[in-house]
Amino acid sequence: MTPGRFIVFEGLDGAGTTTQAKQLAERLQKQGRTVYLAHQPSEGPVGLLTRQILAGRSATMLADGRPAVVDERVMALLFAADRLDHLGSQIEPRLLRGEDVILDRYTLSSLAYQGASISHEFIQAANRFARRPDLTLFLYVPAAVALERVRSRGAKLERYETANQLQAIEREHPGSDGALFRSAAAAAWLNMPIDSARLEELQIVRKIRETVRRWWGVELSFTDAKGFVLDHGKGIIIPPQNRICTACLGDKEGLRRCNQSIEAAVSKLEAGTRLLGPCHMGLEIVGTPIEFGGERQGSLFACGFLVDEKAAQARAQAMAETAELMLPVVEPETAFESIQRIEAREVPRLADLMDTTVEEIDAYHDAVALREKRIADLQDELGGRYRFVDIIGKSEPMRRLYALLDKLVASDVTVLVHGENGTGKELIAKALHFNGPRKQMRFVAQNCSALNDQLLESELFGHLKGSFTGATRDKPGLFKVADGGTFFLDEVADMSPAMQVKLLRVLQEGTFVPVGGTKPEKVDVRIIAASNKDLHEAVVRREFREDLFYRLHVVALEVPALRERLDDLPILVDHFLDANARRTGRQRKKLHPELMAAFYDWNWPGNVRELENEIERLVVLSGDAAIVPPELRAQRPAGRAPGSAAHMAALVQRGLGSDLATAVGALEKELIETGLRETKGNKSKLAERLGVSRTTLIKKIRDYGLAD
């Protein structure tokens, strides 16, 4: 069963996340999907308690009747516990059953309830058990629309959902008159190039942020290319560790001025970390640009601290701004003294740490870009290679086989696979099973030529106790074991006529009778048969039942022999060398170009199985050598003359790793040597074929040491 999808809607209050979630659920239900629509906090016992506390109905009451503030660590624990309970009791079980789960505001973008500040630690602690969504949909609407929706239902405007902030967001996306959807897998919130959530997961970024916080009490944050603070856009405000900044960020006008100060400061950035001057409060801002892809993508900054030597100058501005904004700061002079201070000689150390963070971010994005390119390259290769596990090949015969397999995997049709020994017929059967509708059920395989009639009948259909000597207990047959799944019958042409009749009954009626039994048993099994013999010729020779042949021959697959797809030799060799290295735990070896070229000259009667065994033999005999020498190649009798394409591939392989002159010389020597064999040493005839004079040919024969 295919797992369901975990879809999350995020957005500020008034953006319509709840409405959009309901509409999406209705559309999916009309398509036949089962949908679970939920919210955070959940409807479970912990979630209900959290809701009551947030609504002020379960908090301790103060003497004046107002609810007391619940400890932040307790709230984080409640959110985390609710996440874990909801995940285990509702979300994961429903996803495993194939249901879609849609959640409204799952990743704590709207936790600033009742105008309270939220710390970075709170977000991390509350989110510790959050499940990563399969798809996140961020909704944006113009400020006026969102505010009107909030007011119309009489809801209190949350601190971060002010007109100023929504208008700031609107400035980032002018002209938008409806919901704007963005996938979190493709970009960050509101199509921002920097994904701050992903960057914060980087080990080096976490460590440097913790170090800066521990040494100086300063919080590092990210902006987009225009200076808009990314956390603010997600409804998360993490104030510096002082009462003046906390009060300022809790005020509508104060928040606007803070954002305006940061935008103005980071616009001055050119290269490297530097102090950017005071904010509207007179406190310091330090920042460094983030660039990748040849363009400015954002910045890393910190603010809300003082450089010791400038503290006296900043005091007057901070006091004046606090008074002008009428911030609820008790004893502003004392509060100013609590602002974090950094000595001037410490600023270069902070700058070094920020530069290191940005360098790691650049390296991360370079690695992501390289990985994406590699994935794209692999997808292009897979487009001509394979979509099924363990089958290797990208030659034209294999492409045709894959195209047919793609059409068969979703069906339940009986398939007859024909191919020589060692071509991988059982792999084809497994690919059909494990990519098809019966993949959750059993895959059973039986070689029909390995047992005599009596044992094969007992193996296929089972037997009852006492049905023959040695039958000391009931034994279910493989058809019963495979009920609901797939049964692969290999070498079906070697069945006796009597066994063919019994197999025909299973195919026609879906029933069989165990050895020693009288009551038919019914099974639902998909049959995939295989043979290395031409069953049509066997029918003509009366060695195989015609009616059984047509029952099996619903769809026929022809697996190409290795000699028919020599283009796949390099990737097959690489596959077996890699597999051998993984199995033995030793360094991966390489084949000498001459040894690889010799592979093209052999007709491989044992097909891929023979190649696999040959690679294993060469790896063992080569000992500790990193490159398997050509002397270890097997001494084989002269086979067929190689085809022109295969032979040319061999010559190219032989020249790999050499300079052009050496490669051309090797090719010329090979052509002359082959020509001498084919003309039985007739130099005049060979010179005419090669288009050179007889004298020139004799000289080259002498130079290449081919005179003998």
C-alpha positions as CSV (number, residue, x, y, z in Angstrom):
1,M,0.0,0.0,0.0
2,T,1.3,3.4,-0.9
3,P,1.8,5.7,2.1
4,G,-0.4,8.8,2.3
5,R,0.9,12.4,1.9
6,F,1.6,14.7,4.8
7,I,0.5,18.2,3.7
8,V,0.9,21.4,5.8
9,F,-0.5,24.9,5.3
10,E,1.4,27.8,6.8
11,G,0.6,31.5,6.8
12,L,-0.2,34.6,9.0
13,D,-3.6,34.9,10.6
14,G,-6.1,36.0,7.9
15,A,-4.3,34.4,5.1
16,G,-6.9,31.7,4.9
17,T,-4.9,28.6,5.9
18,T,-7.9,26.9,7.5
19,T,-10.2,27.5,4.6
20,Q,-7.6,26.4,2.0
21,A,-6.9,23.3,4.0
22,K,-10.6,22.4,4.1
23,Q,-11.0,23.0,0.3
24,L,-8.0,20.9,-0.5
25,A,-9.3,18.1,1.7
26,E,-12.7,18.2,-0.1
27,R,-11.0,18.1,-3.5
28,L,-8.9,15.1,-2.5
29,Q,-12.0,13.3,-1.1
30,K,-13.8,13.8,-4.4
31,Q,-10.8,12.0,-6.0
32,G,-11.4,9.0,-3.8
33,R,-8.7,9.8,-1.2
34,T,-9.3,9.4,2.5
35,V,-8.2,12.7,4.2
36,Y,-7.6,13.5,7.9
37,L,-7.8,17.2,8.6
38,A,-6.2,18.3,11.8
39,H,-4.8,21.2,13.7
40,Q,-2.0,22.0,16.2
41,P,-2.4,21.9,19.2
42,S,-4.2,18.7,18.6
43,E,-7.6,17.5,19.9
44,G,-5.8,15.0,22.2
45,P,-5.6,15.5,26.0
46,V,-2.2,17.3,26.0
47,G,-3.4,19.5,23.0
48,L,-6.6,20.4,24.8
49,L,-4.7,21.4,27.9
50,T,-2.3,23.5,25.8
51,R,-5.3,25.3,24.1
52,Q,-6.8,26.1,27.5
53,I,-3.5,27.6,28.8
54,L,-3.1,29.7,25.6
55,A,-6.7,30.9,26.0
56,G,-6.0,31.9,29.6
57,R,-8.4,29.4,31.1
58,S,-5.9,27.0,32.8
59,A,-3.1,29.3,33.9
60,T,-2.7,30.3,37.6
61,M,-4.5,33.6,38.3
62,L,-2.8,36.6,39.8
63,A,-4.2,38.8,42.6
64,D,-5.7,41.2,40.1
65,G,-7.5,38.5,38.2
66,R,-5.2,38.3,35.2
67,P,-3.7,34.9,34.2
68,A,-0.1,34.4,35.2
69,V,2.5,33.7,32.5
70,V,3.2,30.0,32.1
71,D,6.9,29.1,32.2
72,E,8.2,28.9,28.6
73,R,10.0,25.6,29.3
74,V,6.7,24.1,30.4
75,M,4.9,25.3,27.3
76,A,7.6,23.9,25.1
77,L,7.4,20.6,26.8
78,L,3.6,20.6,26.4
79,F,3.9,21.4,22.7
80,A,6.5,18.7,22.2
81,A,4.5,16.1,24.1
82,D,1.4,17.0,22.0
83,R,3.4,16.6,18.9
84,L,4.7,13.1,19.9
85,D,1.2,12.0,21.0
86,H,-0.5,13.3,17.8
87,L,2.2,11.8,15.6
88,G,2.0,8.3,17.2
89,S,-1.7,8.1,17.7
90,Q,-3.1,9.8,14.6
91,I,-0.7,11.0,11.9
92,E,1.7,8.1,11.3
93,P,-1.0,5.3,11.5
94,R,-3.1,7.2,9.0
95,L,-0.2,7.8,6.6
96,L,0.7,4.1,6.8
97,R,-2.9,3.2,5.9
98,G,-2.6,5.3,2.8
99,E,-4.6,8.3,4.1
100,D,-3.6,11.9,3.4
101,V,-3.1,14.1,6.5
102,I,-3.6,17.8,6.2
103,L,-2.5,20.1,9.0
104,D,-3.1,23.8,9.5
105,R,-0.1,25.7,10.9
106,Y,1.9,22.7,12.0
107,T,5.4,24.2,12.2
108,L,4.7,26.7,15.0
109,S,4.6,29.8,12.7
110,S,1.8,31.3,14.9
111,L,3.0,30.7,18.5
112,A,3.3,34.3,19.6
113,Y,-0.1,34.1,21.4
114,Q,-1.2,36.8,23.8
115,G,1.7,39.1,22.6
116,A,4.3,37.0,24.3
117,S,7.9,36.8,23.0
118,I,9.2,33.4,21.8
119,S,12.9,32.4,22.1
120,H,14.8,30.3,19.5
121,E,15.2,27.6,22.2
122,F,11.4,27.4,22.6
123,I,10.9,26.9,18.9
124,Q,13.6,24.1,18.8
125,A,12.2,22.4,21.9
126,A,8.6,22.5,20.9
127,N,9.4,21.3,17.4
128,R,11.7,18.4,18.5
129,F,9.1,15.7,17.5
130,A,7.6,17.5,14.5
131,R,7.5,15.4,11.4
132,R,8.9,16.8,8.1
133,P,5.9,17.4,5.8
134,D,5.9,16.0,2.3
135,L,4.6,19.3,1.0
136,T,4.3,22.7,2.7
137,L,2.0,25.4,1.2
138,F,2.6,28.9,2.3
139,L,-0.2,31.4,1.7
140,Y,0.1,35.1,1.2
141,V,-2.6,37.7,0.8
142,P,-2.4,41.5,0.7
143,A,-2.3,43.2,4.1
144,A,-5.7,44.9,3.8
145,V,-7.4,41.6,2.9
146,A,-5.8,39.8,5.8
147,L,-6.5,42.5,8.4
148,E,-10.2,42.8,7.3
149,R,-10.6,39.0,7.7
150,V,-9.2,39.1,11.2
151,R,-11.3,42.1,12.3
152,S,-14.5,40.6,10.8
153,R,-14.4,37.7,13.1
154,G,-13.5,39.8,16.1
155,A,-10.1,38.1,16.6
156,K,-7.3,39.8,18.5
157,L,-4.4,40.9,16.3
158,E,-1.4,38.8,17.3
159,R,1.7,40.9,18.0
160,Y,3.5,39.9,14.8
161,E,0.5,40.2,12.6
162,T,0.4,44.0,12.5
163,A,-0.5,46.2,9.6
164,N,3.2,47.3,9.4
165,Q,4.5,43.8,9.1
166,L,1.9,42.7,6.6
167,Q,2.5,45.8,4.5
168,A,6.3,45.0,4.7
169,I,5.5,41.6,3.3
170,E,3.3,43.1,0.7
171,R,6.1,45.3,-0.5
172,E,8.1,42.2,-1.2
173,H,5.4,40.9,-3.6
174,P,3.7,43.9,-5.2
175,G,0.7,43.4,-7.4
176,S,-0.4,40.1,-5.8
177,D,-4.1,40.0,-5.4
178,G,-4.7,36.4,-4.3
179,A,-3.2,33.4,-2.5
180,L,0.3,32.7,-3.5
181,F,1.4,29.1,-3.1
182,R,5.0,28.1,-2.7
183,S,6.4,24.6,-2.1
184,A,8.8,24.3,0.7
185,A,10.7,21.8,-1.3
186,A,11.4,24.3,-4.0
187,A,12.1,27.5,-2.0
188,A,11.8,29.1,1.4
189,W,8.8,31.2,2.6
190,L,7.5,33.6,0.0
191,N,9.9,32.4,-2.6
192,M,13.0,33.6,-0.6
193,P,16.2,32.1,-2.0
194,I,17.6,31.5,1.5
195,D,16.0,28.6,3.4
196,S,16.8,29.7,7.0
197,A,15.2,26.6,8.5
198,R,17.5,24.4,6.5
199,L,20.6,26.5,7.2
200,E,19.9,26.4,10.9
201,E,20.1,22.6,10.7
202,L,23.7,22.8,9.6
203,Q,25.9,21.6,12.4
204,I,28.5,24.4,11.9
205,V,25.7,27.1,11.9
206,R,24.2,25.7,15.1
207,K,27.5,25.5,16.8
208,I,28.6,29.1,15.9
209,R,25.2,30.5,16.9
210,E,25.5,28.7,20.3
211,T,29.0,30.0,20.7
212,V,28.1,33.6,19.9
213,R,25.1,33.3,22.2
214,R,27.2,31.9,25.0
215,W,30.1,34.3,24.7
216,W,28.3,37.6,24.0
217,G,24.6,36.9,24.5
218,V,24.0,37.9,20.8
219,E,21.6,36.1,18.5
220,L,22.6,35.6,14.8
221,S,19.7,35.8,12.3
222,F,19.2,35.8,8.5
223,T,17.7,38.4,6.1
224,D,16.7,38.1,2.5
225,A,18.4,40.0,-0.3
226,K,16.4,43.1,0.5
227,G,17.0,43.0,4.3
228,F,13.7,41.6,5.4
229,V,14.3,39.4,8.5
230,L,13.3,35.8,7.6
231,D,12.2,34.8,11.1
232,H,9.8,37.8,11.2
233,G,8.2,36.6,8.0
234,K,7.5,33.3,9.6
235,G,5.9,34.9,12.7
236,I,8.9,34.2,14.9
237,I,10.5,37.0,16.8
238,I,13.6,36.3,18.9
239,P,14.6,39.5,20.7
240,P,18.1,40.2,22.0
241,Q,18.6,39.4,25.7
242,N,17.6,42.7,27.1
243,R,14.3,44.3,28.3
244,I,14.5,47.4,26.0
245,C,14.7,45.3,22.7
246,T,12.1,42.9,24.0
247,A,9.6,45.7,24.7
248,C,10.5,47.4,21.4
249,L,9.8,44.3,19.3
250,G,6.5,43.9,21.1
251,D,5.4,47.3,20.0
252,K,3.9,47.9,16.5
253,E,5.9,51.0,15.7
254,G,9.0,49.7,17.5
255,L,8.9,46.5,15.3
256,R,8.6,48.6,12.2
257,R,11.6,50.8,13.2
258,C,13.7,47.7,14.0
259,N,13.0,46.2,10.6
260,Q,13.7,49.5,8.9
261,S,17.0,49.9,10.7
262,I,18.1,46.4,9.7
263,E,17.1,46.9,6.0
264,A,19.0,50.2,5.9
265,A,22.1,48.6,7.6
266,V,22.4,45.5,5.4
267,S,22.0,47.6,2.3
268,K,25.5,49.0,3.0
269,L,27.1,45.6,3.0
270,E,29.7,44.9,0.3
271,A,32.0,42.2,1.3
272,G,33.1,40.7,4.7
273,T,31.7,41.2,8.2
274,R,31.6,44.7,9.6
275,L,29.8,47.0,12.0
276,L,27.0,48.8,10.2
277,G,26.3,51.6,12.6
278,P,23.6,52.1,15.2
279,C,19.9,51.1,14.9
280,H,17.1,53.4,15.8
281,M,17.8,52.6,19.5
282,G,21.5,53.5,19.1
283,L,22.5,49.8,19.5
284,E,25.0,48.1,17.2
285,I,24.2,46.1,14.1
286,V,26.9,43.8,12.6
287,G,26.4,41.9,9.3
288,T,27.9,40.0,6.5
289,P,26.5,39.3,3.0
290,I,25.5,35.8,1.8
291,E,26.2,35.3,-1.9
292,F,26.0,32.2,-4.1
293,G,25.1,31.7,-7.7
294,G,26.9,35.0,-8.4
295,E,24.2,37.0,-6.7
296,R,23.4,38.5,-3.3
297,Q,21.0,36.2,-1.6
298,G,20.7,37.7,1.8
299,S,22.8,38.4,4.9
300,L,23.7,37.1,8.4
301,F,23.4,39.8,11.1
302,A,23.3,40.4,14.8
303,C,21.9,43.4,16.6
304,G,20.8,44.7,20.0
305,F,24.3,44.9,21.7
306,L,26.8,47.6,22.5
307,V,30.5,48.1,21.8
308,D,31.9,49.1,25.2
309,E,33.7,52.1,24.0
310,K,30.5,53.5,22.4
311,A,28.0,52.8,25.2
312,A,28.0,56.3,26.6
313,Q,27.0,57.7,23.2
314,A,24.2,55.2,22.7
315,R,22.6,55.8,26.1
316,A,21.0,59.1,25.2
317,Q,19.5,57.8,22.0
318,A,18.1,54.6,23.7
319,M,16.5,56.6,26.4
320,A,14.9,59.1,24.0
321,E,13.6,56.4,21.7
322,T,12.2,54.4,24.6
323,A,10.3,57.5,25.8
324,E,9.1,58.5,22.3
325,L,7.7,55.0,21.7
326,M,6.3,54.9,25.3
327,L,7.6,51.4,25.8
328,P,6.6,49.6,29.0
329,V,10.2,49.4,30.3
330,V,10.5,49.6,34.1
331,E,13.6,51.8,35.1
332,P,15.0,52.3,31.6
333,E,18.4,53.4,32.9
334,T,18.8,50.1,34.7
335,A,17.4,48.2,31.7
336,F,20.1,49.9,29.5
337,E,22.8,48.6,31.7
338,S,21.6,45.0,31.1
339,I,22.2,45.3,27.3
340,Q,25.0,43.0,26.2
341,R,28.4,44.6,25.7
342,I,31.3,43.6,23.5
343,E,34.8,45.0,23.8
344,A,36.1,46.6,20.7
345,R,39.0,44.1,20.5
346,E,36.3,41.3,20.6
347,V,34.5,42.5,17.5
348,P,37.1,40.9,15.0
349,R,36.5,37.6,16.8
350,L,32.8,37.9,16.2
351,A,33.4,38.9,12.6
352,D,35.6,35.8,12.1
353,L,32.9,33.6,13.4
354,M,30.3,35.2,11.2
355,D,32.6,35.0,8.1
356,T,33.1,31.3,8.9
357,T,29.4,30.7,9.1
358,V,28.9,32.4,5.7
359,E,31.7,30.4,4.1
360,E,30.1,27.2,5.4
361,I,26.7,28.3,3.9
362,D,28.4,29.0,0.6
363,A,30.0,25.6,0.7
364,Y,26.7,24.0,1.6
365,H,24.9,25.7,-1.4
366,D,27.8,24.7,-3.7
367,A,27.4,21.1,-2.5
368,V,23.6,21.2,-2.9
369,A,24.0,22.6,-6.4
370,L,26.6,19.9,-7.2
371,R,24.3,17.2,-5.8
372,E,21.3,18.5,-7.8
373,K,23.4,18.5,-10.9
374,R,24.5,14.9,-10.1
375,I,20.9,13.9,-9.5
376,A,19.8,15.4,-12.8
377,D,22.7,13.6,-14.6
378,L,21.7,10.4,-13.0
379,Q,18.1,10.9,-13.9
380,D,19.1,11.5,-17.5
381,E,21.2,8.3,-17.4
382,L,18.4,6.4,-15.7
383,G,16.1,7.6,-18.5
384,G,18.1,5.4,-20.8
385,R,19.2,2.8,-18.2
386,Y,16.7,1.4,-15.8
387,R,13.9,2.0,-13.3
388,F,14.0,-1.5,-11.6
389,V,16.3,-2.7,-9.0
390,D,19.3,-5.0,-9.9
391,I,18.8,-5.0,-13.6
392,I,21.7,-3.2,-15.3
393,G,21.9,-2.0,-18.8
394,K,21.3,1.0,-21.1
395,S,21.8,-0.5,-24.5
396,E,19.1,-0.4,-27.2
397,P,17.9,-4.0,-26.6
398,M,17.6,-3.3,-22.8
399,R,15.7,0.0,-23.5
400,R,13.1,-1.9,-25.5
401,L,12.8,-4.4,-22.6
402,Y,12.4,-1.6,-20.1
403,A,9.7,0.0,-22.2
404,L,7.7,-3.3,-22.2
405,L,8.3,-3.8,-18.5
406,D,6.9,-0.4,-17.7
407,K,3.7,-1.4,-19.4
408,L,3.4,-4.7,-17.5
409,V,4.2,-3.8,-13.9
410,A,0.8,-2.3,-13.2
411,S,-1.0,-5.3,-14.6
412,D,-1.7,-8.8,-13.3
413,V,-1.2,-10.6,-16.7
414,T,0.6,-13.9,-17.1
415,V,4.1,-13.4,-18.6
416,L,6.4,-15.8,-20.4
417,V,10.1,-14.9,-20.2
418,H,12.4,-16.4,-22.7
419,G,16.2,-16.1,-22.6
420,E,19.4,-18.1,-22.5
421,N,20.9,-19.3,-19.2
422,G,22.4,-16.5,-17.2
423,T,20.6,-13.6,-18.8
424,G,18.6,-12.7,-15.6
425,K,15.1,-14.1,-16.2
426,E,14.4,-14.3,-12.5
427,L,15.4,-10.7,-12.0
428,I,12.8,-9.8,-14.6
429,A,10.2,-11.7,-12.7
430,K,11.2,-10.0,-9.4
431,A,11.0,-6.6,-11.1
432,L,7.5,-7.3,-12.3
433,H,6.4,-8.5,-8.8
434,F,8.1,-5.9,-6.6
435,N,6.9,-3.0,-8.8
436,G,3.4,-4.3,-9.3
437,P,0.1,-4.5,-7.4
438,R,1.1,-7.7,-5.5
439,K,4.4,-6.3,-4.2
440,Q,3.2,-6.6,-0.5
441,M,2.6,-10.3,-1.0
442,R,5.0,-13.2,-1.4
443,F,7.3,-13.9,-4.3
444,V,8.0,-17.6,-4.7
445,A,10.3,-19.2,-7.3
446,Q,10.8,-22.8,-8.3
447,N,13.0,-24.4,-10.9
448,C,11.0,-27.1,-12.6
449,S,14.0,-29.0,-14.0
450,A,15.5,-29.5,-10.5
451,L,13.1,-32.1,-9.3
452,N,11.5,-35.3,-10.6
453,D,7.7,-35.5,-11.1
454,Q,6.8,-36.8,-7.6
455,L,8.9,-34.3,-5.7
456,L,7.9,-31.4,-8.0
457,E,4.2,-32.2,-7.6
458,S,4.6,-32.3,-3.8
459,E,6.6,-29.1,-3.9
460,L,4.1,-27.2,-6.1
461,F,0.8,-28.5,-4.7
462,G,1.8,-29.8,-1.2
463,H,0.7,-33.1,0.3
464,L,-1.3,-34.6,3.1
465,K,0.1,-36.7,5.9
466,G,0.5,-40.3,4.9
467,S,0.0,-39.7,1.1
468,F,3.4,-41.4,0.4
469,T,6.2,-42.9,2.3
470,G,7.9,-40.2,4.4
471,A,4.9,-37.9,4.4
472,T,4.8,-37.6,8.2
473,R,2.8,-34.3,8.2
474,D,0.8,-32.1,6.1
475,K,2.8,-29.8,3.9
476,P,1.5,-26.7,2.0
477,G,2.6,-26.4,-1.5
478,L,4.3,-23.4,-3.1
479,F,1.1,-22.4,-4.8
480,K,-0.5,-22.1,-1.4
481,V,2.4,-20.2,-0.1
482,A,2.3,-17.8,-3.0
483,D,-1.5,-17.2,-2.7
484,G,-2.1,-13.5,-3.3
485,G,1.4,-13.0,-4.7
486,T,3.6,-14.1,-7.6
487,F,4.8,-17.6,-8.5
488,F,7.9,-17.7,-10.8
489,L,8.2,-21.1,-12.6
490,D,11.7,-21.4,-14.1
491,E,12.6,-23.8,-16.9
492,V,8.9,-24.7,-17.4
493,A,9.7,-26.5,-20.7
494,D,11.3,-29.3,-18.6
495,M,7.9,-30.3,-17.0
496,S,6.6,-33.7,-17.8
497,P,3.3,-33.9,-19.7
498,A,1.5,-35.0,-16.5
499,M,2.7,-32.0,-14.6
500,Q,1.8,-29.7,-17.5
501,V,-1.8,-30.9,-17.2
502,K,-1.9,-30.1,-13.5
503,L,-0.3,-26.7,-14.1
504,L,-2.9,-26.0,-16.8
505,R,-5.7,-26.6,-14.3
506,V,-4.3,-24.0,-11.9
507,L,-4.0,-21.5,-14.7
508,Q,-7.6,-22.2,-16.0
509,E,-9.5,-22.5,-12.8
510,G,-7.2,-21.2,-10.0
511,T,-7.5,-24.5,-8.2
512,F,-5.3,-27.5,-7.4
513,V,-5.5,-30.8,-5.4
514,P,-2.7,-31.6,-2.9
515,V,-1.0,-35.0,-3.2
516,G,-3.1,-37.4,-1.3
517,G,-6.1,-35.0,-1.2
518,T,-9.5,-35.0,-2.7
519,K,-10.7,-31.5,-2.1
520,P,-9.6,-28.8,-4.5
521,E,-8.0,-25.7,-3.0
522,K,-8.4,-22.3,-4.6
523,V,-5.6,-19.8,-4.9
524,D,-5.1,-16.4,-6.5
525,V,-1.6,-16.4,-7.9
526,R,0.1,-14.4,-10.7
527,I,2.2,-16.8,-12.9
528,I,5.4,-15.7,-14.5
529,A,7.0,-18.6,-16.4
530,A,10.5,-18.7,-17.9
531,S,12.4,-21.0,-20.3
532,N,15.7,-21.1,-22.1
533,K,14.1,-23.2,-24.9
534,D,11.8,-22.1,-27.7
535,L,8.4,-23.2,-26.4
536,H,6.8,-22.8,-29.8
537,E,9.2,-25.2,-31.3
538,A,8.6,-27.6,-28.4
539,V,4.9,-27.4,-29.2
540,V,5.6,-28.3,-32.8
541,R,7.7,-31.3,-31.7
542,R,4.8,-32.3,-29.3
543,E,7.1,-31.9,-26.3
544,F,4.9,-29.1,-24.8
545,R,1.1,-28.8,-24.6
546,E,-0.3,-26.3,-27.0
547,D,-3.1,-25.3,-24.7
548,L,-0.6,-24.6,-21.8
549,F,1.6,-22.7,-24.2
550,Y,-1.2,-20.3,-25.0
551,R,-2.1,-19.9,-21.4
552,L,1.5,-18.9,-20.6
553,H,2.1,-17.0,-23.7
554,V,-0.2,-14.0,-22.9
555,V,2.7,-11.6,-23.0
556,A,6.2,-12.8,-24.0
557,L,9.4,-11.1,-23.0
558,E,12.7,-11.8,-24.7
559,V,15.8,-11.2,-22.5
560,P,18.7,-10.3,-24.8
561,A,21.9,-12.3,-24.5
562,L,25.0,-10.5,-23.4
563,R,26.7,-10.8,-26.8
564,E,23.7,-8.8,-28.2
565,R,24.3,-5.9,-25.8
566,L,28.0,-5.5,-25.5
567,D,27.5,-1.8,-25.0
568,D,26.5,-2.7,-21.5
569,L,29.8,-4.3,-20.7
570,P,31.4,-1.3,-19.0
571,I,28.5,-0.6,-16.6
572,L,28.1,-4.3,-15.8
573,V,31.8,-4.6,-15.0
574,D,31.6,-1.6,-12.8
575,H,28.5,-3.0,-11.1
576,F,30.2,-6.3,-10.3
577,L,33.4,-4.7,-9.2
578,D,31.5,-2.4,-6.8
579,A,29.5,-5.3,-5.5
580,N,32.6,-7.3,-4.9
581,A,34.3,-4.4,-3.0
582,R,31.2,-4.0,-0.8
583,R,30.9,-7.7,-0.1
584,T,34.6,-8.2,0.8
585,G,35.2,-4.8,2.4
586,R,38.3,-4.3,0.3
587,Q,39.3,-1.5,-2.0
588,R,37.6,-1.5,-5.4
589,K,39.7,-2.8,-8.2
590,K,39.9,-1.7,-11.9
591,L,40.5,-3.8,-15.0
592,H,43.4,-3.1,-17.3
593,P,42.2,-1.6,-20.6
594,E,43.6,-4.7,-22.5
595,L,41.6,-7.0,-20.3
596,M,38.5,-4.9,-20.8
597,A,39.1,-5.0,-24.6
598,A,39.4,-8.8,-24.5
599,F,35.9,-8.9,-23.0
600,Y,34.5,-7.6,-26.3
601,D,36.1,-10.4,-28.2
602,W,34.4,-13.1,-26.3
603,N,30.8,-14.2,-27.1
604,W,29.8,-14.9,-23.5
605,P,27.8,-18.2,-23.8
606,G,27.1,-18.0,-20.1
607,N,25.9,-14.4,-20.4
608,V,25.8,-12.0,-17.4
609,R,26.3,-14.9,-14.9
610,E,29.5,-15.9,-16.7
611,L,30.7,-12.2,-16.6
612,E,29.9,-12.0,-12.9
613,N,31.9,-15.2,-12.2
614,E,34.8,-14.0,-14.4
615,I,35.0,-10.7,-12.5
616,E,35.0,-12.6,-9.2
617,R,37.8,-14.9,-10.5
618,L,39.9,-11.9,-11.6
619,V,39.5,-10.0,-8.4
620,V,40.6,-13.1,-6.3
621,L,43.6,-13.9,-8.5
622,S,44.8,-10.3,-8.7
623,G,45.6,-10.3,-5.0
624,D,46.4,-6.8,-3.6
625,A,46.9,-5.2,-7.1
626,A,44.7,-2.2,-7.6
627,I,44.5,-2.9,-11.4
628,V,43.8,-6.4,-12.6
629,P,46.5,-7.2,-15.1
630,P,45.7,-8.6,-18.6
631,E,47.8,-11.7,-18.0
632,L,45.0,-13.1,-15.8
633,R,42.4,-13.3,-18.5
634,A,41.0,-16.7,-19.1
635,Q,42.3,-18.8,-22.0
636,R,39.3,-19.3,-24.1
637,P,38.9,-21.2,-27.4
638,A,38.6,-19.0,-30.5
639,G,35.0,-17.7,-30.6
640,R,33.1,-16.0,-33.3
641,A,34.6,-13.0,-35.1
642,P,33.4,-9.9,-33.2
643,G,31.0,-7.6,-34.9
644,S,32.3,-4.3,-36.2
645,A,30.6,-2.2,-33.4
646,A,31.8,-4.5,-30.6
647,H,35.3,-4.7,-32.1
648,M,35.5,-0.9,-32.4
649,A,34.4,-0.6,-28.8
650,A,37.2,-2.9,-27.8
651,L,39.8,-0.9,-29.7
652,V,38.5,2.3,-28.0
653,Q,38.7,0.7,-24.6
654,R,42.3,-0.3,-25.3
655,G,43.2,3.3,-26.0
656,L,41.6,4.7,-22.9
657,G,44.1,6.3,-20.5
658,S,46.7,6.9,-23.2
659,D,47.8,10.0,-25.1
660,L,46.5,10.4,-28.7
661,A,49.7,9.2,-30.4
662,T,49.8,6.0,-28.3
663,A,46.1,5.4,-28.8
664,V,46.4,5.8,-32.6
665,G,49.4,3.6,-32.7
666,A,47.6,0.9,-30.8
667,L,44.6,1.1,-33.2
668,E,46.9,0.9,-36.2
669,K,48.7,-2.1,-34.9
670,E,45.4,-3.8,-34.1
671,L,44.1,-3.2,-37.6
672,I,47.3,-4.5,-39.3
673,E,47.5,-7.5,-37.0
674,T,43.8,-8.4,-37.6
675,G,44.3,-7.9,-41.4
676,L,47.3,-10.2,-41.5
677,R,45.2,-12.9,-39.8
678,E,42.3,-12.4,-42.2
679,T,44.5,-12.3,-45.3
680,K,46.6,-15.2,-44.0
681,G,49.8,-13.0,-44.3
682,N,49.2,-11.7,-47.8
683,K,50.8,-8.3,-47.5
684,S,49.9,-7.1,-51.1
685,K,46.2,-7.9,-50.5
686,L,46.3,-6.2,-47.1
687,A,48.1,-3.1,-48.4
688,E,45.4,-2.7,-51.1
689,R,42.7,-3.1,-48.4
690,L,44.3,-0.4,-46.1
691,G,45.0,2.0,-49.0
692,V,48.8,2.1,-48.4
693,S,51.8,1.0,-50.5
694,R,53.3,-2.5,-49.8
695,T,56.6,-0.9,-48.8
696,T,54.8,1.3,-46.2
697,L,52.9,-1.7,-44.8
698,I,56.1,-3.8,-44.5
699,K,57.8,-1.0,-42.6
700,K,54.9,-0.7,-40.2
701,I,54.8,-4.5,-39.7
702,R,58.5,-4.3,-38.8
703,D,58.1,-1.3,-36.5
704,Y,55.2,-2.9,-34.6
705,G,57.1,-6.2,-34.3
706,L,54.5,-8.2,-36.3
707,A,57.1,-9.7,-38.7
708,D,56.8,-13.1,-37.2
